[in-house]
Amino acid sequence: NILLVHPPLPNAPFGCFHAKLMLLFFDGWMRVVVASGNLIPYDWETNENVIFVQDFPIVQATGSNIGNLHPFAQDIKDFILAIGLKNHIVNKLSQYDFSRAKAKLVASIPGAYKGVENIKKYGHGRLCKVVQEVCGQNENIILECQTSTLGGLTADFLHEFYRSASGIDPLEISKPRTKKSQGVETPLPQMTMVYPSNRTVSSSKYSKAAGAALFFGKSNYEKHTFPKEIIRQSVEHCVYAYLLSKKMKQMHSLTCIYSTLGKISTSRETKGPQLRINNWELGVFFPIRGSENDQGDWFTENGVPVPYQRPPRRYDLNDTPWVSLEFCI
């Protein structure tokens, strides 16, 4: 049996459904899969992707968890209900034991979320809440991000996102905001964004065809507000977003654009803060346990795979980011 579901999209010029979630039911257990690739040959034969997989046994004692869902299961339920799935699928979640869930989900659902509590339900507001719960607040982390999609990044948005990734309330932005008329650049947070250059994609095995899953507009890169100094070379061609915090030893799988992570603004109706999201996405927060006294590259020394060579190097003088429109034309 096939049930086609059409998740509602925002009444906006752009927006898409980008989440990849599988709930697979077997005799006595179920499997949750969150992936970064679409179910098409290109994504899995040509590109590297990331998958979170965990199996959960059926509840044996009481036979049901109705009314008392584990937070991991509740996050899945909220997400698939928003998509529009039917109750006969949703109700199955109460039959399984999620007490050993190893990760936390970070969902993005299109909408404008007003008020502090609602802001922390989705997007980078949700990421902030998860980091606070698992790691607490962390000042001065060094953040590495890899992404397959770059939008119109600005210093203000990077600060907003950086604070959420640090577990610090993004609403409490204490950095000075400079006026455009002053002609003074806003200082950037301690973060880098790994994205392949045009030369890297062109010299890969499949040449420019390998860049079909990479999205970045030339007009965004040419804006004077675009933070070119944070861009780093992706030596290995990967197509998923991957965030590393060197101090907190955590990984997230997300898409690093504000249409997915959300951007905080002031609501015209309430005059208070709101987080606006245009895309559907489902990310995974996977904490890695390590010692605070670790020296050197912890990820390499402990055999934790990272989808690019570290530390990521700066672009060469003549390098430019891969621009998707050049290939489309």
ABEGO torsion letter per residue (X at the ends): XBBBBBBBBBBBABEBBABBBBBBBBBGBBBBBBBABBBBAAAAAABBBBBBBBBBBBBAAAGBABGBBBAAAAAAAAAAAAAGBBAAAAAAAAABBAAABABBBBBBBBEBBBEAAAAAABEAAAAAAAAAAAAEBBBGBBBBBBBABBBBBBAAAAAAAAAAAAGBBAABBABBBBBAAAGBBBBBBBBBBBBBBAAAAAABAAEAAAAAABBBBAAAAABAABBAAABBBBABBBABBBBBBAAAGBBBBBBBBAAAAEBBBBBAAAGBBBBBBABBBBBBBBBBBBBAABBEBAAAAAGBBBABBOBBBBBBAABBBBBAAAAAX
